Amino acid sequence: MSSAPLNRLGIVGAGTMGVGIAETALLHGLSATVVDSSATMLGQAEGRIRASLAKAVERGDCTHREMACAEGRLTVSTDLDSLIGCGAVIEAISERLEAKRQLFQRLAAICPAPALLATNTSSLRVSTVASGATDPGRIVGMHFFNPVARMALVEIVPGADSAQESVDRARELGEALGKRVIVALDGIGFLVNRCARPFAGEALRLVQERIATVEQVDRICRMGGGFRMGPFELVDLIGLDVNLEISESFWFQSYGEPRWRPSPLQARLVDAGRLGRKTGVGFYNYDDESHRPRDPEPPALGGGDGRLVAIGGGGVVAGALRDLVSRAGFGLCDWQDAAAGSAWLAVDAEPLAPSEPMEGMHPPVRTHLCASSALASIRDPKASGFHLIGPLDEVRLVEMTTLASTDPEAVTRTTAFFAALGFHVETVGDAPGLVLGRIVAQLVNEAAFAIGEGVGTPEDIDIGTTLGLNYPRGPVAWAEGAGLAHVRSILSGLHASRGEERYRLAPGLLHAESLRS
C-alpha cells in the first residue's frame, strides 16, 4: 500500500461527531467533505460548522481570513461519490453494525487503496465492523471524543486485520488534526471508555446501597476528588439511556463480567423516561438554570488552639495530616501519650488495619480511617470514621461516618478537627473506602486489569483519561499518589464485606509496588 495525501478528509455522518471531526479538519488546514443521506441533517451540520468557526474567531483560535478559507474547504453532499479522491474517510454514523459493514463495502470501491478508511465507533469492535470488507487491512478505528474540536485526544484502534501502514497513517492523520494519539487494543470500550466505567458504575452502586445520595456522591467527587462534574451530572449530560445502552453492551460482550453489571437503578429511571438533560429530568431536575446548589466553600486552615492530636499510621494520609495539624495550630503527641488520655483527639489514619488498641484509664476520643474495614468492623463502638485518599494537595472535603453507638463528642471533635484543617465535612454511610475511596479504587483496579490484558500502556491510560475525559489525574497517577497499599486495602475490604467478584483485585495489583513496572 503506497502513501496518499491526507489533506482531503471525507466524513460520513452529519451528526455531532461528524460535525466535530469536520470542524477540526477545517481548523487544521484540511479540506472536509461531509456526506449524509439526509439533506436536512447536512443543512443543519453546515450551519453548525459555520457557527463553530465563527466562535473560533471570537476565541482567537483563528482569524476572519482563516475562517473564510476554512469555509471554502467545506463540502457537503448526499452522494457518497463526492468522496472520490479523499485520502482518508472517517465513518461516523449510528452504532448499527450492519449499516457500518455495508458502508465500508461501498467506501472500499469509491475510495480504493491507498485511501485510509476509519470508523469512529465507540461500542463495536473494529474487527467486527471490518469483517467481510474486501480490504479489511485499510480499516482502523479512530475514536474521537466529544466535543471533538475541544478534546485533545484520539484513540487509534487496529482491528485484527488492520495493516501496520494503515495504523501509521491513522496516527499521521490524528496528529494532523492536532490530537494526542494513543493506541488501544480492539476490545470492549477500547482504552478510555473501559477505564471510565467505574466512575458512574460504582457511583450507582453507592446510591443503590444508600451509602450516599446522588447529590452527595457528586459533591464528594468534585470537592474531594477534583472532578469537574460528578458521575450523575455526567450521566445526565450523556443521557441515561445512552449510558445504560453502553453498560448493557459491556455486560453482553464480556459474557457477564461482574465489574460491568448494569444498574437496575438506572434502568428504572430510563423506563420512566427520565433520560437526563435532554428530557429535563434525570438524576437532577433541569426546570431552572441551577440543577444543584453551589459547592460550599471549605473553612480556612487554622483554629487548632494548641490542642493535642495523635496521628496513627504510616501511609500517605497520615503523613499529610501530620503536616496539616502543625499548620492548623494543633499540637502533635505520640500514640502512647494519647493512650494515657492526653490527646484531645486520636486519629487512626492507617489504611491497612486499625492501629493498636489503646489501653489505659482514659481512652481518648477517636476517629478511624475506613479503608480496609468499615467502621462497624473496627470494634471501637464509640469512635467516628472518616476517609481521605491521597494525594491531598487539592482536596477540599473529607467524608465522615458514624454508628448508632458513636459518641456525640467524637462527631463534634472529628468535625471540628477536619474543619480546622480546611476541609468541608460530608457525612455518609459506613463502608470500606466510603464514597471517593471506593470509586478511585475501582478506577485503579480497572486500569490494572487493562494494563495486564495489554489494552494500553500505563502512560496511555493516564493520557487517555485526562485528555479524553478531563479527569484531574489518571488512575495510574492516582495509584501513585494514594499508595497501592491503600487502594488494595479498600478493594480487599469491599471484597470481604460484599462477597462479590466485582471487587476482586486485578492480578497486576496483587503485589505490585507500581502499575508502571
C-alpha atoms as one frame of an Amber mdcrd trajectory, in Angstrom:
protein
   0.000   0.000   0.000   1.591   3.283  -1.082   1.019   6.554   0.653  -1.717
   9.028  -0.336  -2.214  12.672   0.664  -4.287  13.151   3.809  -5.147  16.812
   3.190  -8.618  15.948   1.899 -10.756  14.199   4.505 -14.136  12.589   3.975
 -16.631  12.196   6.825 -19.746  10.044   6.536 -22.400  11.108   9.017 -23.571
  14.626   9.806 -24.320  14.090  13.473 -22.477  15.549  16.447 -19.272  13.570
  15.937 -19.163  14.028  12.165 -19.626  17.770  12.531 -16.910  17.938  15.179
 -14.430  15.988  13.058 -15.148  18.207  10.042 -14.722  21.401  12.069 -11.422
  20.125  13.473 -10.157  19.247   9.982 -11.035  22.710   8.662  -9.331  24.464
  11.579  -6.150  22.491  10.848  -5.968  23.313   7.163  -7.563  20.178   5.692
 -10.454  20.055   3.250 -13.536  18.288   4.580 -16.339  16.614   2.642 -19.311
  15.646   4.799 -21.746  13.100   3.392 -25.134  12.157   4.834 -28.249  10.615
   3.335 -30.375  13.399   4.884 -30.265  16.790   3.181 -31.868  18.262   6.301
 -29.090  16.910   8.505 -26.482  18.261   6.099 -28.033  21.718   6.149 -28.042
  21.735   9.934 -24.478  20.410  10.006 -23.206  23.114   7.662 -24.855  25.778
   9.805 -23.321  24.341  12.979 -19.853  24.155  11.430 -20.011  27.758  10.250
 -21.267  28.893  13.658 -18.453  26.993  15.389 -15.866  28.564  13.096 -17.253
  31.994  13.965 -16.880  31.191  17.662 -13.308  30.090  16.986 -12.646  33.592
  15.679 -14.172  35.072  18.843 -11.927  32.852  20.983  -8.879  33.918  18.987
  -8.290  30.403  17.645  -8.301  31.698  14.050  -8.618  34.953  12.109 -11.527
  36.091   9.905  -9.371  35.340   6.866  -8.593  31.846   8.134 -12.287  31.283
   8.851 -13.211  32.285   5.283 -10.553  29.910   3.892 -11.836  27.125   6.137
 -15.414  27.636   4.966 -14.155  27.430   1.391 -12.671  23.999   2.108 -16.027
  22.588   3.299 -18.222  20.476   1.033 -21.486  18.759   1.960 -23.270  16.164
  -0.142 -25.813  13.357  -0.089 -23.770  11.441  -2.658 -21.042   9.069  -1.500
 -19.317   9.508  -4.854 -18.328  13.013  -3.715 -15.711  11.246  -1.565 -13.732
  10.160  -4.651 -10.189  11.444  -4.287 -10.222  11.673  -0.461  -7.008  10.449
   1.155  -8.972   9.260   4.193 -12.621   8.709   5.075 -13.953   8.515   8.631
 -17.298   6.821   9.243 -19.365   8.499  11.975 -22.845   7.043  11.502 -25.081
   5.483  14.179 -23.843   2.419  16.072 -25.558  -0.191  13.882 -23.213  -2.966
  12.850 -24.764  -3.994   9.536 -25.101  -0.386   8.393 -21.411   0.180   9.070
 -20.383  -3.024   7.298 -22.388  -2.147   4.189 -20.970   1.376   4.203 -17.375
   0.129   4.257 -18.120  -2.216   1.351 -19.201   0.807  -0.691 -16.362   3.021
   0.532 -13.775   0.423  -0.486 -14.996   0.706  -4.084 -15.422   4.502  -4.105
 -12.092   5.240  -2.376  -9.674   2.492  -3.451  -6.238   1.936  -1.974  -4.226
   3.690  -0.750  -7.051   5.730   0.854  -7.411   5.154   4.607 -10.797   4.025
   5.918 -11.604   4.596   9.588 -14.533   4.043  11.930 -15.350   6.322  14.854
 -17.248   3.556  16.652 -17.122   3.667  20.436 -19.035   0.485  21.288 -18.363
  -2.005  18.483 -15.137  -3.897  17.908 -13.231  -2.591  14.907 -12.544  -6.194
  13.827 -16.289  -6.851  13.757 -17.009  -3.726  11.727 -14.245  -4.590   9.221
 -15.188  -8.261   8.875 -16.488  -9.042   5.414 -14.857  -5.961   3.846 -12.968
  -6.568   0.613  -9.833  -4.955   2.066 -10.013  -5.038   5.899  -6.331  -4.096
   6.105  -7.274  -0.498   5.247  -9.814  -0.177   8.075  -8.833   1.074  11.548
 -10.643   2.666  14.456 -10.255   6.394  15.104 -12.227   7.100  18.269 -12.689
  10.836  18.847 -14.139  12.417  21.985 -16.954  14.925  22.236 -16.691  17.865
  21.650 -14.137  16.876  19.025 -12.793  20.371  18.361 -12.013  20.929  22.053
 -10.873  17.472  23.172  -7.181  16.843  22.542  -7.283  13.051  22.193  -7.935
  10.371  19.596  -7.677   6.604  20.134  -6.257   4.608  17.241  -7.646   1.065
  17.370  -6.193  -1.531  14.997  -8.541  -4.347  14.044  -7.378  -7.934  13.755
  -6.595  -7.435  10.043  -5.529  -3.770  10.060  -2.258  -3.254   8.180   0.517
  -1.510  10.078   0.674   1.105   7.328  -2.997   1.906   7.965  -2.290   2.300
  11.692   0.655   4.581  10.901  -1.443   6.685   8.522  -4.229   6.945  11.102
  -1.667   8.233  13.598  -0.421  10.722  10.976  -3.986  11.900  10.364  -4.707
  12.215  14.085  -1.611  14.347  14.579  -2.524  16.461  11.522  -5.836  17.137
  13.283  -3.914  18.416  16.309  -4.693  15.436  18.545  -2.608  13.488  21.028
  -2.709   9.935  19.712  -2.840   6.779  21.813  -3.143   3.221  20.509  -5.631
   0.866  22.137  -6.381  -2.837  21.843  -9.547  -3.721  19.925 -11.575  -4.796
  22.949 -14.678  -3.779  24.853 -14.749   0.006  25.189 -11.172   0.225  23.841
  -8.982   2.018  26.402 -10.580   5.236  27.635 -14.237   4.212  27.834 -13.283
   0.949  29.509 -11.190   2.648  32.180 -14.030   5.128  32.778 -16.735   2.571
  33.569 -16.265   2.535  37.378 -16.819   6.293  37.663 -20.560   6.015  37.058
 -20.878   2.289  37.752 -19.593   2.440  41.326 -21.463   5.689  41.979 -24.719
   3.935  41.085 -23.908   1.113  43.496 -23.185   3.598  46.297 -26.606   5.209
  45.862 -28.309   1.840  45.471 -26.743   0.727  48.773 -27.763   4.051  50.369
 -24.189   4.878  51.355 -24.764   8.387  49.976 -27.275  10.374  47.937 -26.837
  11.391  44.314 -26.021  14.941  45.383 -23.505  13.771  47.976 -21.669  11.465
  45.581 -21.306  14.243  43.019 -20.207  16.802  45.618 -17.648  14.380  47.076
 -16.211  13.672  43.619 -15.948  17.390  42.841 -14.633  18.655  46.169 -12.798
  15.555  47.349 -11.542  14.218  44.030 -11.194  17.319  41.866 -13.512  16.093
  39.107 -15.127  18.857  37.040 -18.520  17.214  37.463 -19.823  14.300  39.436
 -20.796  10.965  37.865 -24.529  11.661  37.996 -24.155  15.074  36.376 -22.078
  13.388  33.690 -24.632  10.646  33.060 -27.397  13.263  32.848 -25.323  15.077
  30.228 -24.621  11.913  28.213 -28.174  10.623  28.608 -29.244   7.848  30.981
 -30.487   5.776  28.055 -27.173   6.117  26.215 -25.170   5.266  29.326 -27.391
   2.257  30.067 -27.022   1.035  26.488 -23.235   1.228  26.839 -23.387  -0.611
  30.167 -25.528  -3.363  28.661 -23.128  -3.594  25.712 -20.175  -4.086  28.075
 -22.139  -6.681  30.036 -23.208  -8.595  26.924 -19.832  -8.505  25.159 -17.988
  -9.640  28.297 -20.397 -12.545  28.936 -21.381 -11.128  32.315 -18.223  -9.632
  33.823 -19.312  -8.633  37.380 -17.426  -5.313  37.270 -19.636  -4.198  34.386
 -23.055  -5.299  35.625 -25.677  -2.667  34.602 -27.545  -0.833  37.338 -31.247
  -1.574  37.944 -31.499   1.911  39.452 -30.515   3.454  36.124 -32.762   1.062
  34.179 -35.748   2.064  36.311 -35.194   5.758  35.568 -34.824   5.063  31.849
 -38.097   3.114  31.886 -39.716   6.155  33.497 -38.451   8.434  30.722 -36.014
  10.294  32.989 -33.164  10.481  30.496 -31.239  13.496  31.774 -30.775  16.968
  30.347 -32.453  16.137  27.032 -35.771  15.365  28.788 -35.379  17.976  31.526
 -35.096  15.432  34.310 -32.741  12.565  35.123 -30.868  12.252  38.373 -31.395
  16.022  38.613 -34.260  18.296  37.640 -33.399  20.840  34.935 -36.504  23.004
  35.156 -34.371  26.013  36.037 -30.792  27.089  35.336 -29.328  25.714  38.555
 -29.944  21.971  38.941 -27.881  21.874  42.153 -26.636  24.270  44.812 -23.124
  25.658  44.604 -20.479  23.680  46.420 -19.753  25.109  49.880 -16.545  26.978
  50.482 -14.351  24.945  52.831 -13.259  26.703  56.039  -9.894  28.406  56.302
  -6.953  26.495  57.722  -6.440  27.264  61.420  -8.054  27.115  64.841  -6.176
  24.248  66.435  -5.531  26.384  69.521  -2.716  24.127  70.665  -4.968  21.145
  71.348  -3.069  17.856  71.269  -3.792  15.395  68.478  -2.261  11.959  67.855
  -1.995  10.696  64.271  -1.521   6.941  63.892  -0.467   5.239  60.669   2.365
   5.308  58.192   0.703   5.967  54.827   0.171   8.994  52.603  -2.877  10.218
  54.512  -1.185  10.035  57.909   1.825  11.977  56.635  -0.303  14.696  55.042
  -2.452  15.033  58.183   0.619  15.457  60.399   1.755  18.322  58.195  -1.670
  19.980  58.244  -2.015  19.535  62.008   1.068  21.643  62.628  -0.011  24.315
  60.158  -3.505  24.484  61.676  -2.157  25.206  65.155  -2.704  21.825  66.789
  -0.049  20.149  68.886   1.142  16.671  67.950   1.541  13.948  70.555   2.522
  10.342  70.030   0.275   7.295  70.187   1.435   6.288  73.661   0.652   9.725
  75.109  -2.783   9.537  73.527  -3.347   6.181  75.222  -2.670   7.866  78.533
  -5.506  10.281  77.871  -3.564  13.440  76.980  -4.880  13.779  73.394  -7.914
  15.858  72.507  -8.426  13.536  69.509  -6.725  10.339  68.315  -6.813   9.991
  64.519  -6.143   6.453  63.326  -5.033   7.023  59.701  -3.651   3.553  58.991
  -5.224   2.215  55.737  -4.273  -1.448  56.189  -5.795  -2.208  59.592  -6.687
  -0.255  62.736  -3.710   0.739  64.837  -3.015  -0.999  68.113  -5.820  -0.678
  70.666  -5.298   1.991  73.300  -5.332   0.644  76.798  -5.464   2.948  79.782
  -7.624   4.668  82.338  -8.637   7.472  79.979  -9.142   6.218  76.408  -9.187
   9.186  74.008 -11.924  10.318  71.668 -11.030   8.556  68.442 -11.727   8.540
  64.703 -10.683   5.801  62.263  -9.745   5.808  58.570 -12.297   3.482  56.961
 -10.199   1.877  54.244  -9.693  -1.848  54.740 -12.668  -2.012  57.098 -15.994
  -0.368  57.640 -16.357   1.441  60.951 -18.719  -1.269  62.201 -15.999  -3.922
  61.883 -13.273  -1.988  63.742 -14.715  -2.844  67.172 -14.435   0.664  68.546
 -18.140   1.384  69.072 -17.753   4.947  70.359 -15.476   6.160  67.554 -16.351
   8.013  64.373 -14.960   7.069  60.964 -13.522   9.124  58.129 -11.916   8.673
  54.754  -9.438  10.621  52.650  -7.390   9.312  49.761  -4.166  10.922  48.606
  -2.736  12.980  47.181  -4.316  15.654  49.378  -2.890  18.755  47.656  -6.219
  19.961  46.237  -8.685  18.023  48.405 -11.360  20.269  49.929 -13.649  17.652
  51.512 -13.387  14.788  53.971 -16.013  12.076  54.385 -17.180  11.113  57.882
 -19.317   8.188  59.021 -20.870   7.170  62.339 -22.670   4.323  64.075 -25.645
   4.441  66.410 -23.150   3.823  69.222 -20.746   6.611  68.180 -20.034   9.064
  70.989 -21.505  12.501  70.065 -18.264  14.023  71.304 -16.363  12.017  68.667
 -18.607  13.524  65.999 -18.132  17.042  67.378 -14.352  16.789  67.675 -13.851
  14.993  64.354 -15.895  17.652  62.570 -14.038  20.482  64.319 -10.658  18.833
  63.628 -11.142  18.490  59.884 -12.742  21.922  59.615  -9.629  23.398  61.229
  -7.560  21.574  58.599  -9.576  23.325  55.872 -11.960  20.519  54.874 -15.708
  20.561  54.339 -17.105  17.537  56.216 -19.682  15.314  54.463 -21.409  12.581
  56.491 -22.139   9.365  54.565 -22.929   5.727  55.264 -20.487   3.141  56.576
 -18.432   1.049  54.125 -14.774   0.408  53.240 -13.460   3.439  51.349 -16.729
   5.307  51.910 -17.521   7.122  48.601 -14.492   8.590  46.832 -12.125   5.875
  48.005 -14.393   3.233  46.557 -14.687   4.978  43.184 -10.957   5.700  42.939
 -10.035   2.150  43.965 -12.229   0.730  41.214 -10.772   3.159  38.645  -7.285
   1.988  39.606  -8.365  -1.650  39.570  -9.882  -1.362  36.095  -6.696   0.298
  34.849  -4.678  -2.583  36.328  -6.884  -5.122  34.532  -6.483  -3.179  31.266
  -2.695  -2.986  31.602  -2.469  -6.687  32.379  -4.571  -7.561  29.327  -2.466
  -5.387  27.012  -5.277  -2.930  26.276  -2.900   0.006  26.685   0.204   1.205
  28.457   0.107   2.892  31.870   1.161   6.149  30.216  -1.595   5.937  27.583
  -4.206   5.158  30.232  -3.361   8.340  32.130  -3.148  10.404  28.934  -6.451
   8.976  27.755  -8.402   9.594  30.950  -7.056  13.129  31.475  -7.282  14.332
  27.866 -10.288  12.255  26.810 -12.350  12.552  29.988 -10.948  15.638  31.756
 -10.145  13.629  34.884  -8.000  15.539  37.402  -5.387  12.762  37.121  -5.173
   9.352  35.538  -5.724   6.167  37.563  -2.041   5.225  37.423  -1.027   8.618
  38.802  -3.802   8.313  41.390  -2.467   4.944  42.488   0.957   6.504  42.939
  -0.420   9.473  44.889  -2.640   7.346  47.128  -0.310   4.387  47.528  -1.198
   0.968  46.152  -1.471  -0.399  49.682  -4.355   1.994  50.356  -6.102   1.009
  47.110  -5.655  -2.702  47.806  -6.998  -2.296  51.332 -10.236  -0.725  50.069
 -10.794  -3.386  47.424  -9.969  -6.211  49.838 -12.369  -4.754  52.396 -15.138
  -4.473  49.809 -14.490  -7.978  48.503 -14.622  -9.419  52.011 -17.704  -7.479
  53.116 -19.699  -7.735  49.862 -18.572 -11.203  48.737 -18.666 -10.073  45.100
 -16.185 -10.805  42.317 -16.822  -7.216  41.254 -14.232  -6.202  43.863 -11.575
  -8.838  43.195  -8.116  -7.384  42.701  -6.605  -7.344  39.230  -3.668  -9.788
  39.099  -1.269  -6.928  38.397  -2.421  -5.148  41.540  -1.941  -8.026  43.964
   1.692  -7.493  44.904   2.894  -4.660  42.680   4.675  -1.639  44.051   3.726
   0.370  40.946   1.428  -0.112  37.952   4.239   1.158  35.732   6.508  -1.814
  36.436
